[in-house]
Amino acid sequence: GRRYYRWLMPLTAAQCVVTMGPIVCMYLHLRRVWTVDSWREILEGVPGILVVAGWLLGLAAVVGQYVYHFFRYRGACSAPDLSGYPPLTHVVILCSYKEPYDVLSRTIESLTRQEGLETDPIVIFAAEARDHSWKATFDKLKEEHGRRLPNLMWTEHTLIDGELAGKSANENFAAREVYRMLVNQQELDPFEVMMTIVDADSVLSPFYLALVESRYREQIDGRRLVFNGPLNVYRNFAEGNLLVQCLELARCHQDTFHSPFSTPYPYSNYSLTLGFAAEIGFWTPDVMPEDIHTVNKAMACTFGSRTTVTIPAFICNDMVTSFSDRYQQSKRHQFGSVTELAWMGTLFTDTALRFPEWWVIFLSESTRAGSFVSTVLCAVALLAEGAFSLELFLWWPSIPPQGKFILSSFGSYAAWQWLWFWIAEATLWTTVLKQFPIEKPSMFRWIVLVLAMPMANLVNKILFLILPTIHSLFHAVFIGELAYVCAPKGSTTDPKCHGPL
């Protein structure tokens, strides 16, 4: 998709014109033609019962969404019954490059505590040849955890021409080695091997792998699906600054309590069968958003079907706590969104995929939170909201009572959403998340977070979404590929964990 990088600027300009043009034209037309009396007549003509009915329906929908997730997460803290089925072979690939030992040990420890499985998982320590310390780290992990995790193995990836340094190339090599070992040598059915991708700082729920297997067995045919748990980066939550804490609260909440009518993309941690991974060509070694790209490839190989299945089990990761490091992580995420849009062009022109199937994949990627298209729409929406708020401020004395009543219904609806946001977070923290070693903030900090959240959300959209997207767009068009930078893990201060790969 790199040949499409040069088209990203005109495409962005075209999207801005298409989205903003009608809004600006309508605004200018209404300002020129309609008077205050015209607006008063329209607003007074809206039946009050219609406003109240819509308002009540909106309030009920908010509650219904959280009730749906309450029942969905009820089984998150217990092992499912897997009797009656032949057991899957579980393989966990843990990619590492100069990661701190205590972070890796915490992740391995969570893998030793998996419950509900008939056989021990195979854990692959996927190392990079450029990391000369990996062998000593692996030997130490083997010594500490090998007795409880007898199938702890390693692979060593050497970067070759055509690959980008990063997680994707590493896990691509590791997965191919797993296929060679389990399928070519041991002749196992690759569709009975469940492969789970985790980060170095991933603390798995004790029931995670069992719940993945349970969801696999619940499907009519789970062989060509991707299994995804909720995003969570709360483990070192207390270390984050205020803006980053608000950002990750909103991001994790959106993924954990997503609309029942949508299926979220996986972030970093996900599972799929070894057979399906082989069918989609394993991982693409020259892309940055390996998780997003893998799901889009999975959809392309199944003719546009929605391949992601959500599971109720959590994996708790570390938060990137400082402002500068979090901006670098945002830039990496948004660079991935930029490159995925370019790849959509390649998918359309270089494959035999028919337009209806391609459109489903394009629409799924475009509506994903953080995608390039949705970020441009977010920027346009912020400008429109700002102009609308300014107009309300200037014309407030002239707004008729019916208009103020309608606006108050929208305001109370937003307050209702905000209330249920914190009810859901409080419930989550005091129930499901108690199984993780999370560093909790003080009560005073919680109060500050509750009060600061509305304004922080607005600031974060600009600082950690729109600006990194613009930065990434210019980088892709005028410079080229972005160097992959390891995100700092937990409270480690080891400088070798913070540099580019």
C-alpha positions as CSV (number, residue, x, y, z in Angstrom):
1,G,0.0,0.0,0.0
2,R,3.0,2.3,0.1
3,R,2.4,3.5,-3.5
4,Y,-0.8,5.1,-2.2
5,Y,0.9,7.2,0.5
6,R,1.1,10.1,-2.0
7,W,-2.6,10.1,-2.5
8,L,-3.4,10.4,1.2
9,M,-3.2,14.2,1.3
10,P,-5.7,14.8,-1.6
11,L,-8.0,12.1,-0.1
12,T,-7.9,13.8,3.3
13,A,-8.7,17.2,1.6
14,A,-11.5,15.5,-0.3
15,Q,-13.0,14.0,2.8
16,C,-12.9,17.4,4.6
17,V,-14.6,19.0,1.7
18,V,-17.3,16.3,1.5
19,T,-18.0,16.4,5.2
20,M,-17.6,20.1,6.0
21,G,-18.9,21.5,2.7
22,P,-22.6,20.7,3.3
23,I,-22.4,21.8,6.9
24,V,-20.9,25.2,6.0
25,C,-23.3,25.7,3.0
26,M,-26.3,24.9,5.2
27,Y,-25.1,27.2,7.9
28,L,-24.5,30.1,5.6
29,H,-27.9,29.6,3.9
30,L,-29.8,29.5,7.1
31,R,-28.0,32.6,8.4
32,R,-29.0,34.4,5.2
33,V,-32.6,33.2,4.8
34,W,-33.9,32.3,8.2
35,T,-34.7,34.9,10.9
36,V,-35.1,34.4,14.7
37,D,-38.8,34.3,14.2
38,S,-38.4,31.4,11.7
39,W,-36.4,29.4,14.2
40,R,-39.0,30.2,16.9
41,E,-41.8,28.9,14.7
42,I,-40.0,25.7,14.0
43,L,-39.0,25.0,17.6
44,E,-42.4,25.8,18.9
45,G,-43.9,23.4,16.4
46,V,-42.0,20.4,17.8
47,P,-44.4,18.4,20.0
48,G,-43.2,18.3,23.6
49,I,-44.3,14.7,23.9
50,L,-42.0,13.7,21.0
51,V,-39.1,15.3,22.8
52,V,-39.9,13.5,26.0
53,A,-40.4,10.2,24.3
54,G,-37.0,10.5,22.5
55,W,-35.3,11.5,25.8
56,L,-36.8,8.6,27.7
57,L,-35.8,6.2,24.9
58,G,-32.2,7.5,25.0
59,L,-32.0,7.1,28.8
60,A,-33.3,3.5,28.5
61,A,-30.9,2.7,25.8
62,V,-27.9,3.8,28.0
63,V,-29.1,1.5,30.8
64,G,-29.8,-1.3,28.4
65,Q,-26.3,-1.2,27.0
66,Y,-24.7,-1.6,30.5
67,V,-27.2,-4.3,31.5
68,Y,-26.2,-6.2,28.4
69,H,-22.5,-6.1,29.5
70,F,-23.3,-6.9,33.1
71,F,-24.7,-10.3,32.0
72,R,-21.9,-10.7,29.5
73,Y,-19.2,-10.4,32.1
74,R,-20.8,-12.5,34.8
75,G,-18.7,-15.5,33.8
76,A,-15.4,-13.6,33.7
77,C,-14.2,-14.8,37.1
78,S,-14.9,-18.6,36.8
79,A,-13.7,-21.4,34.6
80,P,-16.2,-22.7,32.0
81,D,-17.2,-26.3,31.7
82,L,-15.2,-27.8,28.8
83,S,-16.2,-31.4,29.4
84,G,-17.5,-33.3,26.4
85,Y,-15.1,-31.7,23.9
86,P,-11.6,-32.8,22.9
87,P,-9.2,-30.3,24.4
88,L,-7.5,-27.7,22.2
89,T,-3.8,-27.2,22.2
90,H,-3.1,-23.7,23.4
91,V,0.0,-21.8,22.2
92,V,0.8,-18.4,23.6
93,I,3.3,-16.2,21.7
94,L,4.9,-13.6,23.9
95,C,7.0,-11.1,21.9
96,S,9.9,-9.5,23.6
97,Y,12.6,-7.1,22.8
98,K,14.8,-5.9,25.7
99,E,11.9,-6.1,28.1
100,P,12.5,-5.8,31.9
101,Y,12.7,-9.2,33.6
102,D,10.1,-8.4,36.3
103,V,7.6,-7.4,33.6
104,L,8.1,-10.7,31.7
105,S,8.0,-12.7,34.9
106,R,4.7,-11.2,35.9
107,T,3.2,-12.2,32.5
108,I,4.7,-15.7,32.7
109,E,3.4,-16.1,36.2
110,S,-0.2,-15.3,35.0
111,L,0.2,-18.1,32.4
112,T,1.2,-20.6,35.0
113,R,-2.1,-19.9,36.8
114,Q,-4.4,-20.7,34.0
115,E,-7.4,-22.8,35.2
116,G,-9.9,-25.0,33.4
117,L,-7.6,-26.5,30.8
118,E,-6.9,-30.2,30.5
119,T,-3.3,-29.7,29.2
120,D,-0.6,-27.1,29.9
121,P,-0.3,-24.3,27.4
122,I,2.8,-24.0,25.2
123,V,4.4,-20.6,25.7
124,I,6.7,-19.3,23.1
125,F,9.2,-16.6,24.2
126,A,9.6,-14.8,20.8
127,A,13.0,-13.1,21.0
128,E,14.9,-10.8,18.6
129,A,18.4,-11.7,17.6
130,R,19.4,-8.0,18.0
131,D,18.6,-8.3,21.7
132,H,21.8,-9.9,23.0
133,S,20.3,-10.2,26.5
134,W,17.3,-12.4,25.6
135,K,19.0,-15.8,26.3
136,A,19.9,-14.8,29.9
137,T,16.4,-13.5,30.5
138,F,14.8,-16.7,29.1
139,D,17.1,-19.0,31.2
140,K,16.1,-17.0,34.3
141,L,12.4,-17.3,33.4
142,K,12.8,-21.0,32.7
143,E,14.5,-21.5,36.1
144,E,11.8,-19.6,38.0
145,H,8.7,-20.8,36.2
146,G,9.7,-23.9,34.2
147,R,8.5,-26.4,36.8
148,R,4.9,-25.0,36.6
149,L,5.2,-24.3,32.9
150,P,7.0,-27.2,31.3
151,N,6.2,-26.2,27.7
152,L,8.1,-22.8,27.9
153,M,10.1,-22.5,24.6
154,W,11.8,-19.8,22.6
155,T,12.3,-18.6,19.1
156,E,14.9,-16.2,17.8
157,H,13.9,-13.9,15.0
158,T,16.5,-12.3,12.7
159,L,15.3,-9.2,10.8
160,I,15.6,-9.7,7.0
161,D,15.2,-7.4,4.0
162,G,11.6,-6.4,3.5
163,E,10.7,-6.6,7.2
164,L,10.0,-3.7,9.6
165,A,11.4,-4.0,13.1
166,G,8.5,-4.6,15.4
167,K,6.1,-7.0,16.8
168,S,4.6,-8.1,13.5
169,A,7.7,-9.5,12.0
170,N,8.7,-11.2,15.3
171,E,5.3,-13.0,15.8
172,N,5.2,-13.9,12.1
173,F,8.4,-15.8,12.5
174,A,7.4,-17.4,15.8
175,A,4.0,-18.5,14.4
176,R,5.7,-20.1,11.4
177,E,8.0,-22.0,13.7
178,V,5.0,-23.2,15.8
179,Y,3.4,-24.4,12.6
180,R,6.5,-26.3,11.6
181,M,6.8,-27.9,15.0
182,L,3.2,-28.8,15.7
183,V,1.8,-29.5,12.2
184,N,4.7,-30.5,10.0
185,Q,6.6,-32.5,12.7
186,Q,3.9,-33.6,15.2
187,E,1.1,-33.7,12.6
188,L,-1.5,-32.0,14.8
189,D,-4.7,-30.5,13.2
190,P,-3.8,-26.8,12.9
191,F,-7.5,-25.9,13.5
192,E,-7.3,-27.6,16.9
193,V,-4.4,-25.4,17.9
194,M,-5.5,-22.1,19.5
195,M,-2.8,-19.4,19.2
196,T,-3.0,-16.4,21.6
197,I,-0.9,-13.3,21.0
198,V,0.1,-11.3,24.2
199,D,2.5,-8.5,25.0
200,A,5.4,-8.6,27.4
201,D,3.3,-6.8,30.0
202,S,0.1,-8.8,29.6
203,V,-1.3,-10.2,32.8
204,L,-3.9,-12.8,31.9
205,S,-7.0,-13.6,33.8
206,P,-6.7,-17.1,35.3
207,F,-9.6,-18.2,33.1
208,Y,-8.6,-16.4,29.9
209,L,-7.5,-19.4,27.8
210,A,-10.3,-21.6,29.1
211,L,-12.9,-18.9,28.1
212,V,-11.3,-18.6,24.7
213,E,-11.7,-22.3,24.2
214,S,-15.3,-22.1,25.5
215,R,-16.2,-19.4,23.0
216,Y,-14.5,-21.4,20.3
217,R,-16.7,-24.5,21.1
218,E,-19.9,-22.3,21.2
219,Q,-19.5,-21.3,17.6
220,I,-21.1,-23.2,14.7
221,D,-17.6,-23.2,13.2
222,G,-14.9,-21.4,15.2
223,R,-12.0,-22.3,13.0
224,R,-11.8,-19.1,11.1
225,L,-12.6,-16.5,13.7
226,V,-10.5,-14.1,15.9
227,F,-11.3,-14.1,19.6
228,N,-10.9,-10.8,21.4
229,G,-11.2,-9.7,25.1
230,P,-11.7,-6.2,26.4
231,L,-8.9,-3.6,26.2
232,N,-7.5,-2.9,29.7
233,V,-4.3,-0.9,30.6
234,Y,-5.1,-0.3,34.3
235,R,-2.3,-2.3,36.0
236,N,-0.2,0.7,36.8
237,F,-3.0,3.2,36.7
238,A,-1.9,5.2,39.7
239,E,1.4,6.1,37.9
240,G,-0.3,8.0,35.1
241,N,-0.7,11.7,34.8
242,L,-4.2,13.2,34.8
243,L,-4.6,13.5,31.0
244,V,-3.3,10.0,30.3
245,Q,-5.5,8.5,33.1
246,C,-8.6,10.2,31.6
247,L,-7.6,9.1,28.1
248,E,-7.2,5.4,29.0
249,L,-10.3,5.4,31.1
250,A,-12.3,6.6,28.1
251,R,-10.5,4.3,25.7
252,C,-10.8,1.1,27.8
253,H,-14.4,2.0,28.8
254,Q,-15.4,2.4,25.1
255,D,-14.0,-1.0,24.3
256,T,-15.2,-2.8,27.4
257,F,-18.8,-1.5,27.2
258,H,-19.1,-1.2,23.4
259,S,-22.4,-1.0,21.6
260,P,-24.1,-4.4,21.3
261,F,-24.5,-3.7,17.6
262,S,-20.8,-3.4,17.0
263,T,-17.8,-5.7,17.3
264,P,-14.6,-4.0,18.5
265,Y,-11.2,-4.6,16.9
266,P,-8.5,-6.4,19.1
267,Y,-5.6,-4.4,20.5
268,S,-2.4,-6.3,21.1
269,N,-4.0,-9.4,22.7
270,Y,-6.2,-11.8,20.7
271,S,-6.5,-15.5,19.7
272,L,-7.1,-17.4,16.5
273,T,-6.4,-21.0,15.3
274,L,-3.1,-21.9,13.9
275,G,-4.8,-23.1,10.8
276,F,-6.6,-19.8,10.2
277,A,-3.3,-17.9,10.8
278,A,-1.7,-20.0,8.1
279,E,-4.6,-19.4,5.6
280,I,-4.2,-15.6,5.9
281,G,-0.5,-15.8,5.5
282,F,0.4,-15.5,9.2
283,W,1.4,-12.0,10.0
284,T,2.5,-9.3,7.6
285,P,6.1,-8.5,8.6
286,D,6.2,-5.0,7.1
287,V,3.2,-3.4,8.8
288,M,2.9,-1.6,12.2
289,P,-0.7,-2.2,13.3
290,E,-0.3,-6.0,13.4
291,D,-3.5,-6.5,15.4
292,I,-5.8,-4.3,13.2
293,H,-4.2,-5.6,10.0
294,T,-4.6,-9.2,11.0
295,V,-8.4,-8.7,11.5
296,N,-8.7,-6.9,8.2
297,K,-6.8,-9.7,6.5
298,A,-9.1,-12.2,8.2
299,M,-12.1,-10.4,6.8
300,A,-10.6,-10.3,3.3
301,C,-10.0,-14.0,3.4
302,T,-13.5,-14.7,4.5
303,F,-15.1,-12.5,1.8
304,G,-16.0,-9.6,4.1
305,S,-17.5,-11.5,7.0
306,R,-17.2,-10.2,10.6
307,T,-14.6,-12.5,12.0
308,T,-14.2,-11.1,15.5
309,V,-15.8,-12.9,18.5
310,T,-15.8,-11.1,21.9
311,I,-14.9,-13.0,25.0
312,P,-15.6,-11.9,28.6
313,A,-12.1,-12.6,29.9
314,F,-9.7,-9.7,30.6
315,I,-6.0,-9.2,30.0
316,C,-4.5,-6.4,32.1
317,N,-1.7,-4.5,30.5
318,D,0.5,-1.6,31.6
319,M,-0.4,2.1,30.9
320,V,2.1,4.4,29.2
321,T,2.2,7.0,32.0
322,S,4.1,10.1,30.8
323,F,2.7,12.6,28.3
324,S,5.6,12.4,25.9
325,D,5.7,8.6,25.8
326,R,1.9,8.4,25.4
327,Y,2.1,10.8,22.5
328,Q,4.7,8.6,20.8
329,Q,2.4,5.6,21.3
330,S,-0.5,7.6,19.9
331,K,1.6,8.5,16.8
332,R,2.5,4.8,16.3
333,H,-1.2,3.9,16.6
334,Q,-2.3,6.6,14.2
335,F,0.5,5.8,11.7
336,G,-1.0,2.3,11.6
337,S,-4.4,3.8,10.8
338,V,-2.8,5.9,8.0
339,T,-1.1,2.8,6.5
340,E,-4.3,0.7,6.8
341,L,-6.1,3.3,4.6
342,A,-3.4,3.0,2.0
343,W,-3.6,-0.9,2.2
344,M,-7.4,-0.6,1.5
345,G,-6.4,0.9,-1.8
346,T,-4.1,-2.1,-2.5
347,L,-6.8,-4.5,-1.5
348,F,-9.2,-2.9,-4.0
349,T,-6.9,-2.7,-7.0
350,D,-4.6,-5.7,-6.5
351,T,-6.9,-8.5,-5.4
352,A,-9.9,-10.3,-6.9
353,L,-12.1,-9.3,-4.1
354,R,-15.5,-8.0,-5.4
355,F,-16.6,-4.5,-4.5
356,P,-19.4,-5.6,-2.0
357,E,-16.9,-7.6,0.1
358,W,-14.3,-4.9,-0.2
359,W,-16.8,-2.3,0.9
360,V,-17.7,-4.2,4.1
361,I,-14.0,-4.3,5.0
362,F,-13.5,-0.7,4.2
363,L,-16.6,0.3,6.2
364,S,-15.5,-1.8,9.1
365,E,-12.0,-0.1,9.2
366,S,-13.4,3.3,8.5
367,T,-15.8,3.2,11.5
368,R,-13.2,1.7,13.9
369,A,-12.4,4.0,16.7
370,G,-9.1,5.7,15.9
371,S,-9.2,4.9,12.2
372,F,-8.0,7.6,9.8
373,V,-11.4,8.2,8.3
374,S,-13.1,8.4,11.7
375,T,-10.4,10.7,13.0
376,V,-11.0,13.2,10.2
377,L,-14.8,13.0,11.0
378,C,-14.0,13.6,14.7
379,A,-12.0,16.7,13.8
380,V,-14.9,18.0,11.6
381,A,-17.4,17.2,14.4
382,L,-15.3,19.2,16.9
383,L,-15.3,22.2,14.6
384,A,-19.0,21.9,14.1
385,E,-19.7,21.5,17.8
386,G,-17.5,24.5,18.6
387,A,-19.4,26.7,16.0
388,F,-22.7,25.5,17.3
389,S,-21.8,26.2,20.9
390,L,-20.7,29.7,20.0
391,E,-24.0,30.4,18.2
392,L,-25.9,29.2,21.2
393,F,-23.9,31.5,23.5
394,L,-24.5,34.5,21.2
395,W,-28.2,33.8,20.6
396,W,-29.2,32.4,24.0
397,P,-31.4,35.3,25.1
398,S,-33.4,34.9,21.8
399,I,-33.9,31.1,22.1
400,P,-37.6,30.4,22.9
401,P,-38.6,28.2,25.9
402,Q,-39.3,25.2,23.6
403,G,-35.7,25.4,22.2
404,K,-34.2,25.6,25.7
405,F,-36.3,22.6,26.7
406,I,-34.9,20.6,23.8
407,L,-31.4,21.6,24.6
408,S,-31.9,20.7,28.2
409,S,-33.0,17.2,27.2
410,F,-29.7,16.7,25.3
411,G,-27.8,18.1,28.3
412,S,-29.5,15.8,30.8
413,Y,-28.9,12.8,28.4
414,A,-25.2,13.6,28.4
415,A,-25.2,13.8,32.2
416,W,-27.0,10.5,32.3
417,Q,-24.3,8.9,30.2
418,W,-21.6,10.4,32.4
419,L,-23.3,9.0,35.5
420,W,-23.6,5.5,34.1
421,F,-20.0,5.7,32.9
422,W,-18.8,6.0,36.5
423,I,-21.3,3.4,37.8
424,A,-20.0,0.9,35.3
425,E,-16.3,1.7,36.1
426,A,-16.9,1.5,39.8
427,T,-18.6,-1.9,39.3
428,L,-15.8,-3.1,37.1
429,W,-13.1,-2.1,39.5
430,T,-14.7,-3.7,42.5
431,T,-15.6,-7.0,40.8
432,V,-13.9,-8.3,37.7
433,L,-10.7,-6.3,38.0
434,K,-10.0,-7.5,41.6
435,Q,-8.3,-10.5,40.1
436,F,-5.4,-8.3,38.8
437,P,-2.5,-6.6,40.7
438,I,-3.7,-3.1,39.8
439,E,-2.1,0.0,41.4
440,K,-5.2,2.0,42.4
441,P,-5.2,5.8,42.8
442,S,-6.2,7.7,45.9
443,M,-9.8,8.7,46.6
444,F,-8.8,12.3,46.1
445,R,-7.4,11.4,42.6
446,W,-10.7,9.7,41.8
447,I,-12.6,12.8,42.7
448,V,-10.3,14.9,40.4
449,L,-10.8,12.4,37.6
450,V,-14.6,12.5,37.9
451,L,-14.6,16.3,37.7
452,A,-11.9,16.7,35.0
453,M,-13.1,13.9,32.7
454,P,-15.5,16.0,30.5
455,M,-12.8,18.7,29.7
456,A,-10.0,16.1,29.5
457,N,-11.9,14.1,26.9
458,L,-12.0,17.2,24.6
459,V,-8.3,18.0,25.2
460,N,-7.3,14.3,24.7
461,K,-9.1,14.1,21.3
462,I,-6.9,16.9,20.1
463,L,-3.6,15.9,21.8
464,F,-3.7,12.1,21.4
465,L,-5.9,11.6,18.3
466,I,-6.1,14.5,15.9
467,L,-2.5,15.9,16.2
468,P,-0.8,12.4,16.1
469,T,-2.9,11.6,13.0
470,I,-1.7,14.8,11.3
471,H,1.9,14.1,12.4
472,S,1.6,10.5,11.0
473,L,0.0,11.7,7.8
474,F,2.9,14.1,7.0
475,H,5.4,11.4,8.1
476,A,4.0,8.8,5.7
477,V,3.7,11.2,2.7
478,F,7.0,13.1,3.1
479,I,9.3,10.8,5.0
480,G,8.2,7.2,4.8
481,E,8.0,4.4,7.4
482,L,7.9,5.2,11.1
483,A,10.4,3.6,13.4
484,Y,8.8,1.3,15.9
485,V,9.4,2.5,19.5
486,C,8.9,0.2,22.5
487,A,6.4,1.6,25.0
488,P,7.8,1.8,28.5
489,K,6.4,-0.9,30.8
490,G,5.2,-0.2,34.3
491,S,7.5,1.8,36.5
492,T,10.7,0.6,34.9
493,T,13.4,3.2,34.3
494,D,15.7,1.1,32.2
495,P,16.6,3.3,29.2
496,K,17.1,0.3,26.9
497,C,13.4,-0.4,27.1
498,H,12.4,2.9,25.7
499,G,14.3,3.2,22.5
500,P,13.5,2.3,18.9
501,L,13.8,-1.3,17.8
